[in-house]
Amino acid sequence: MSFLQGQETLTTLQWILRAIIAFFFLVTVARALGQRTISQLRLLDFVIALVIGNVIAHPLSDERLGLQGSIVTTIVLVVLYLGGIFGILRFPSLRKVLNNSPIIVVKDGEILYKGLKKARISIDVLLEELREAKVDDVKKVALAIWEADGQISVFLDPKYEPLTPSYYQLKAEPFYLPRTIIKEGKIITKELEQIHKNEDWVISNLKNSYQIEVKNVLLGTVDNKDNMKIFVYK
């Protein structure tokens, strides 16, 4: 384990071992930090990701720096991070320090310039975010909030909201997520067992409805009414 220590020079094998250990160590750290850090970079998340990246990166490019010290430092940072998360949940006053407050940038169809300045975003960024939210006109927005994770929450004026069955007091069917029964030319027997079907049923449906073999199917799904939908290789 001498390659973990700082040295004048490292062999190719020692560099490889350093990289392998650092990789699996960072994967372990990422799992310990949780999905929140990966998907949403809030203030505390950004700081910890930035610091850990720098701490681990240097020993991977400079043989004079030991990897062991970086691992110890990272463990301490993870403990501090998890302590910060616990503190945010436990103490509301600490939450205000470590988390940015949501900022209203659009209200009743009007853009709030003060909100844009506070969020440090331009009109172009706001319009881009609205387009991604499928909003074509700012005047349709009842409320738009710039969240702490850098995402925008958009609420349309009720008169621009799409009509739903509940508006007409109609009964809608329960949601059902189609099951994937074929993937990349292979039948997924585990999914078939869940819906009490077998491979013969799949092959027969493919032959009768699509005149195609399983090996030519990129993706195949089935709904709660046994309707099969397929996507072929193109």
Residue, then its C-alpha position, 0 to 999 in steps of 0.5 A: m500500500s506504499f503507493l498511497q503515500g507521497q513519493e518521488t516517483l510512481t510506476t505505471l501500475q501504482w498510478i493505475l492502483r491509485a486511480i482504481i482506489a480513488f474511483f471506488f472510494l468516490v462511488t462509495v462517497a457518492r452513495a453516502l451523500g445520497q441522491r439529493t447531491i447528485s440530482q440537485l446541487r444546492l449551496l451545501d451540495f455544490v460546496i462539498a462536490l467542488v471541494i471533494g473533487n479537488v481533494i481527490a484530483h491532486p493526488l491522481s496527478d502528483e506523485r508527491l501527494g499521498l492519496q491516504g491524506s485525501i481519503v481521510t480529508t474526504i471522510v471528514l468532509v462527508v461527516l461535516y456534510l451529513g452533519g450540515i444536512f441533519g442541522i438543516l432538518r433540525f434547526p430552521s435558523l441554520r436552514k436559512v444560512l445553508n439554503n438559498s430562499p426561493i425567489i419569485v421572478v414572475k407574478d400574475g403575468e408580469i416579470l419581476y426585475k428585482g427577482l431576476k436581479k436577486a436570482r442573478i439570472s437574465i431575461d434570456v435564462l428566464l425565457e429558456e426555462l419557461r420554454e422548457a416548461k412548455v410555456d409560450d407566453v409569460k402572460k399565461v404564468a400566474l407564478a414562477i419561482w426560482e428554486a434553491d437548486g437552480q430550477i424554476s417552478v411554473f404555475l399557469d393561470p387557471k384559465y390557461e391550464p389544460l382541461t382534465p377529466s375531473y373538470y367535466q366530472l368524468k371518471a378516469e381510468p387508474f394510471y398503469l405503467p406499461r411493463t417492458i417485456i422485450k428489450e434489445g431482442k430478448i424477452i424479459t421472463k420476470e416481467l411476464e411472470q408478473i402479468h401471468k404470461n409466457e414466451d409463447w404468448v409474446i411470440s404469438n402476438l408478435k407473429n399475428s399482429y406485427q409479423i416480426e420475430v423477437k430478435n428484431v424488436l428493440l423494445g416491447t411493452v404491454d399495458n393492463k389490457d394486454n395491448m402490446k406496443i413494439f419499437v423495432y430496430k431502424 
